[in-house]
Amino acid sequence: MKKKYKVVYLKSIEKCPICDSDLNKNGTNKFLLNKDRIIRKQKYVCKNKKCNKHSQACLKKFIDKHCNYTKNMRESGLNISLIGYLSYEKSQISLN
């Protein structure tokens, strides 16, 4: 039987970058990691009503901006093609 796990990424510092007030959790956003795993990124809203800044957990340590693949996954694909001189199609099959 396959089990489903829910992965939620949180901010390590839960302070507003603008007014330094605490942040409230405000739901999650779905994110497709490596185009095969759904994870959730925690959304936050500032407690200060005047600021009302919205933000979410950032994964830029692992994933570049506007990219769906982790840095490790991209490097693995490059290494496979360099070592084995494989086509793109064959490298996808070997990763799965």
N, C-alpha and C positions, 0 to 999 in steps of 0.2 A: 504494500500500500504506500502510495506516494504522500509524503507530508508536505504541507505548504508552510513556509516561514515568511514572516513579514519583517523586512529590514527597514529601519528608519534611521536616517542620518541626522544628527543633531549638531548644533553649534556648541563649541567648547566654552565660549564666553557668551553668556546671555545678557549682554548690555547693549543698549542702543549706541551705534557709532556717532550719532549726531548730538544727543542730549545726555547720554550716559545713564539713562533710566533703565529699569528692568524691562525685559521683554516677556510677553505672553505668547504661549503656543497658540497657533491659529490654523490648525489643520495641516495637511501634507499635500505635496505634489508628486505625482507619479513620474518616474524617470526610467527609461529603458537603458539598462547598463549592458554594454557589449552586444546590443541588439538581441538579447535573449533572456535577460533577467529583469524583472520589474522590481525596482526599489522605490522607496519613498523618501523625499527630502522634507524635513520639518519646516513649516512656515512660521514666522513670528510677526507680531505687531507690538509697537512700543506702548508701554502703559501710560505714558504722558499723552494726554488728549490733544495738546497743542502740537506736538511733534507728529504723532500718528504714522511713524515710519514703518514700512513693511519690508521684511527681508526673509531669506530662507537659508538653510544650511548650504555651505559652499564645499564643493568637492574638488577644487582646483589643484589640490595637492596630488590627486590621483588622476583627474580627467581634465584635459585642456578645454578652454572655452569653445563652444560650438562643436564639440566632439562627443560621440557616444561611446567610444572605446577607452578603456583604461590605458595608461601609458605602458603597463606590462604587456597587455594584449597586442598593442601596436608593435612593440619591440619584438615580441615572439613571432609575429607575422613576417617582419623584416628578416629576422635571423633564419627562419625556415627557408625563405626564398633565396637568401644568400648562400646558405650551406648546400641546399639540394638543387638549386637552380630550378625550382618548381614553378609551374604556372600558378596564377591566382586561384584557379578552380581547384587544383590539386592541394594547394596549401590550406584551403578551407576544409577540405575533407579530412586532412591529417590533424587539424585542430579539434575537430569534433570527435 
